[in-house]
Amino acid sequence: MRLFAATLATETNTFSPLPTSIDAYRETVFLRPNEHPSETPLMCTAPLFVARRRAERDGFTLIEGSCFAASPAGTTNRADYEAMRDEILDQMKAAMPLDGLLLGLHGAMVAHGYDDVEGDILERARAIVGPGCVIGVELDPHCHLTRKRIGLADVTICYKEFPHTDVVERAEEVLDLVLATLRGEVKPVSSVYDCRQIQSYPTTFPLMRGFVDRIKSMEGKDGILSISIAHCFPYGDVPEIGTRVLVVTDGDKARADQVATALGEELVSMRGKTQPQYLDVATGVAAAVESNESPVVLAEPADNAGGGAPSDNTTILRHLIDAQVEDAAVGPIWDPIAVRLCFDAGLGARFPLRFGGKIGPTSGTPIDAMVEVVGLARDGWQRFGPTRVPLGDCAAIRVGGVEVVLITKRTQALGLELFTNLGIDPTAKKLLVVKSTNHFMAAFGPIAKKVLYIESDAPLSRDYRKIPYRNVDRPIWPLDAETSPGLIV
């Protein structure tokens, strides 16, 4: 058997002021065939990583294609998308004949002229490999699970966890089902239920934790091969946004329809119940300061680089400084210019610095302060599951009682290394502000005595009714009170 694996992925915030060009991919994941590191998967490359480890054992030949991935931001430049796509497709053509494809995609990528990038890739791939080739796809649950891509792929599986700590396990399942299909052991059929809702589903909260544990227990029984929940990506203004349930069974469409409908109806009943409570800045900070336990972690989802935000909003930081809060740390703030100035000033230097608040109105105003440089690190990184996420050069500065981590490679707060790289012990702080929606919980949850979620004035509002959608298929909750959920595949 001959299998081909490749990746082309990003999460596109169509409202983001940060355009995405090929340079953003070069800064994150930009690998040609056989250049992928052997020790760890990178962003959306787990199918290739897993297949490489298993090729000899499972008796197939792996042909590696290119892997391209960029940190979440705005819409990808059309010419750059087409160049990367066509490079992978040309490699696919050169590798023919192929028995299977393993594609690590994101599921919420948008390029100029392409609302459904993944559907476009799959359509062109299917035209090359033909109907007999088995196509397996791994997606992020924050995806747009379109009818088109489900119809073109044989096996589609989303990560189950949020934070996404199970990317390797789900890639293993994709490969398992592709191989089982090729060997004639199973015949996957898919059903999709559209819940007609936009919502967030952290699996660190009891309601979704129990739901995900239950669907995992259903897999492998009564002909059910896989169940995926596409949470949706709220900041992509595309027609097929929204929560969808995907059920894959072994040749039994009626069973798939039944299970997808039951689970979909259950998710509809959870509307408004799966997200945490969001506090305003002053209330959240006051609650953290008054707590008798530490550290208290304050999450700022609205400035999450993982959702395409700049990660340079200054509102919470300014409140901490003005309120003279002590023993606090904030990170990350993306400001390559400020980092450069800190390196120029040197460790221990005190000098006037303007930082943050650079990209647009929702970034807030820059902070102008006399700062002390308390930490410097070249080529910093943080861990997220098995992956090392680059931070670039980093600087830590102290303003009053607050220490701030500045980074050059825009990303969200994921691992404790974000602070420890620079000599800051997060466990010793009274208060930690992390710019992240929920991925931070994998590392910061275990050390936090309390976690509070703050709704700041940064761009990623958690009230989806405030987002100026133009292309979304309506009606959909919470934009509309009455909706019509149901099976669509």
PAFILO-276721 format. One line per field, with one value per residue (C-alpha): x, y, z. Coordinates in steps of 0.25 Angstrom, whole numbers. Each point is the difference from the previous one (the first is absolute). Layout:
residues N
xx: (X_...)
yy: (Y_...)
zz: (Z_...)
//
This chain:
residues 489
xx: (0_4_-4_3_-1_1_-5_-5_-7_-3_-12_-5_-7_-7_-1_15_8_12_1_6_11_9_10_-9_1_15_0_-8_0_7_5_3_-1_8_4_-10_7_-1_-2_-13_-12_-1_-13_-10_11_-4_-5_14_7_-8_1_15_1_-9_3_10_-9_-13_6_-2_9_-1_2_2_-5_2_-5_-5_-6_-2_-4_-15_-2_-7_-4_12_5_-6_12_8_-11_-1_15_1_-12_5_13_-6_-9_12_7_-13_0_14_-2_-12_-5_-4_-9_-2_1_3_-3_3_-9_-6_-14_-2_10_-5_7_-4_-10_-1_-10_2_15_0_-12_9_12_-8_-8_13_7_-12_1_14_0_-14_-12_8_10_-4_1_2_0_3_-7_1_-14_0_-3_-11_-5_-6_-8_10_12_-8_-5_14_8_-2_4_0_3_1_8_-9_7_0_11_5_8_-4_5_9_-11_-10_11_2_-15_0_11_-6_-13_7_7_-12_-8_11_1_-15_-2_-10_-8_-1_-13_-2_-12_0_-10_0_-3_-2_8_12_6_13_2_12_2_6_-14_-9_-12_10_9_-11_-5_13_3_-13_2_14_-7_-9_11_3_-14_-12_7_4_14_2_-8_5_-6_3_0_0_10_-9_10_-1_-11_-4_-13_1_5_-6_0_-1_0_7_-2_7_-5_4_-10_-12_-6_-12_7_9_-12_-6_12_4_-15_0_13_-3_-13_7_10_-12_-5_13_-1_6_5_14_7_6_-5_7_3_4_14_-2_-9_10_12_-6_-5_15_6_-10_2_7_7_10_3_-13_0_-8_-2_-3_-6_-3_15_3_10_-5_-13_7_1_13_3_4_-13_5_-14_2_15_-3_-11_11_10_-10_-6_14_-2_12_6_-6_5_-6_3_1_0_5_9_13_4_-1_8_11_1_1_12_6_-2_6_-4_-2_-2_-10_-5_-13_-7_-13_-6_-13_-12_6_-9_-14_-11_-3_15_-2_10_14_6_11_8_13_3_11_5_-1_2_5_0_4_-9_-10_-10_-12_-5_-14_-2_11_3_10_-6_10_-1_12_8_-7_2_-6_-2_-5_-9_-3_-5_-3_9_-3_5_2_2_4_-7_-15_-7_-9_4_1_11_7_13_-6_4_11_8_2_2_-14_-6_-15_-3_5_-9_-12_-7_3_-6_0_-4_-7_-14_2_12_8_-8_9_12_-6_-12_8_7_-12_-7_-11_-3_-8_-4_0_-7_9_-2_10_-5_-5_-13_-7_-13_-2_-12_10_8_-4_-2_-4_1_-5_-12_-12_-7_10_0_4_-2_-14_-10_-7_9_-2_10_1_8_7_8)
yy: (0_14_12_14_10_16_12_14_7_12_6_12_11_8_12_1_12_-9_-6_-13_-2_-11_6_-3_-15_1_5_-11_-13_0_-14_-7_-15_-8_13_-3_-2_-14_3_8_4_14_8_-9_-10_-11_-9_0_-1_-13_-6_1_-7_-11_-2_-12_-7_1_-3_12_10_14_11_13_13_14_6_14_7_14_6_5_13_6_-5_-7_7_-7_-2_-5_-10_-5_-1_-9_-8_-3_-4_-11_-4_-1_-9_-8_-2_-4_-10_-7_-11_2_-9_11_14_5_15_9_12_10_2_15_5_11_5_12_-7_-12_-1_-15_-2_-14_-4_6_-8_-13_2_2_-12_-9_4_-5_-13_-5_-6_-12_7_1_14_3_13_6_13_10_0_15_-3_3_-15_3_-10_1_-6_-11_-4_-1_-7_-14_2_14_1_12_1_-2_8_15_3_-8_-11_-12_4_-12_-10_5_-1_-14_-3_7_-10_-12_3_2_-13_-7_5_-3_-15_-1_-1_11_9_14_8_14_8_14_7_16_5_14_7_8_-4_-3_-14_-1_-14_4_3_-11_1_-2_-9_-10_1_-3_-11_-6_1_-6_-12_-2_-2_-14_-5_-3_3_15_2_15_12_14_13_12_11_11_12_12_11_-6_7_-11_-7_-13_5_-7_-12_-14_-14_-10_-15_-11_-14_-13_0_3_14_-2_-2_12_9_-5_3_13_5_-5_7_12_2_-1_11_9_-2_5_14_10_-10_-5_13_6_13_13_11_14_5_7_-11_-11_7_3_-14_-5_10_-3_-15_-7_-10_2_-1_5_-1_11_-5_11_-8_13_2_-14_-1_-14_6_10_12_8_-3_14_6_8_2_-11_4_15_-3_-9_12_11_-9_-2_-15_-7_-14_-1_-5_1_-7_0_14_-1_12_-3_14_1_-13_5_13_-9_-8_14_5_-13_-8_8_13_10_9_6_-10_1_-14_-7_7_0_-7_7_6_-13_-1_11_12_-3_0_10_-3_0_-15_-9_-12_-12_-11_-2_-13_-3_-10_-2_-11_-6_-14_-4_-15_-7_13_11_13_11_14_6_10_3_11_1_14_5_12_2_-13_-6_-8_-1_-10_6_-10_2_-12_2_-12_-2_-4_-15_-5_4_2_13_6_-10_3_14_-4_3_-11_0_-9_11_11_5_3_-5_6_-9_4_-13_-6_-14_-6_6_-10_-11_6_11_-7_-10_12_9_1_8_3_12_4_15_6_12_10_-8_-5_-14_3_-12_5_-5_10_11_-6_7_-12_2_-14_-10_-8_4_-3_-4_1_9_10_-5_-6_-10_-10_-13_-10_-13_-10_5_-12)
zz: (0_-3_9_-2_11_0_8_-4_12_7_8_-7_8_-12_9_4_-4_-2_-15_-2_-10_-3_9_12_-4_-1_14_5_-8_-14_-3_-13_-1_10_8_11_14_5_15_0_-9_-3_-3_-7_-5_10_-12_-7_14_3_-13_-1_14_-5_-15_2_11_-8_-13_-8_-8_5_-10_7_-6_5_13_1_12_5_14_0_-7_-11_-14_-8_-12_-13_-8_12_4_-15_0_12_-4_-14_6_8_-11_-10_10_1_-15_0_10_-7_1_14_9_11_3_15_0_13_-3_10_-5_2_-10_-10_-12_-9_-10_9_11_2_-2_5_-10_-11_4_1_-13_-8_7_-3_-14_0_8_-5_7_5_8_15_5_15_6_14_4_12_6_-2_-14_-10_-3_-14_-8_-11_7_7_-14_-5_11_5_14_8_15_8_13_12_11_2_3_-11_7_-8_-14_-1_5_-11_-11_5_-2_-14_-4_6_-7_-14_1_5_-12_-10_6_-2_15_1_-9_6_-2_6_5_5_9_-1_14_-6_11_2_14_7_7_9_4_14_5_5_-10_-12_7_3_-14_-7_10_-4_-15_1_8_-12_-11_-4_4_-8_-13_4_-5_4_6_-2_5_-8_10_-11_-2_4_-7_-14_-8_-9_-4_7_14_12_9_-7_4_-9_2_-8_0_-7_-11_7_-4_8_13_-3_-2_13_8_-6_2_15_3_-8_7_13_-4_-4_14_6_-7_9_11_-5_1_13_6_-5_9_-3_2_13_6_-4_5_13_2_-2_9_11_-1_12_-9_-11_-12_-5_-16_-8_-14_-11_-12_-7_-3_-3_-12_-1_-6_-9_10_1_14_3_8_12_7_11_2_1_11_8_-1_4_11_5_0_6_-3_-14_-13_-14_-13_-11_-7_-14_-3_-8_1_15_1_-9_9_12_-5_-4_14_6_12_13_-8_4_-12_-5_-9_-9_-2_-4_-7_-14_-10_1_9_7_4_10_1_2_14_3_12_7_0_5_-9_9_-10_-15_-8_-14_-8_11_0_8_0_-4_1_-8_-8_3_-5_-3_6_-7_8_14_10_14_6_13_2_14_6_-14_-8_-15_-10_-14_-12_-15_-6_2_8_12_14_0_9_13_-8_-5_14_5_-13_6_15_4_9_-3_12_9_-6_7_-14_-14_-12_-12_-14_-5_-1_7_-6_12_9_-3_7_8_5_9_7_2_13_-8_-15_-4_-14_-4_-11_-4_-12_-9_-13_3_7_7_-3_-14_-3_0_-12_-13_-8_-15_-6_10_-3_8_9_10_15_8_-12_-2_11_-9_-8_-7_4_-8_-8_-12_-5)
//
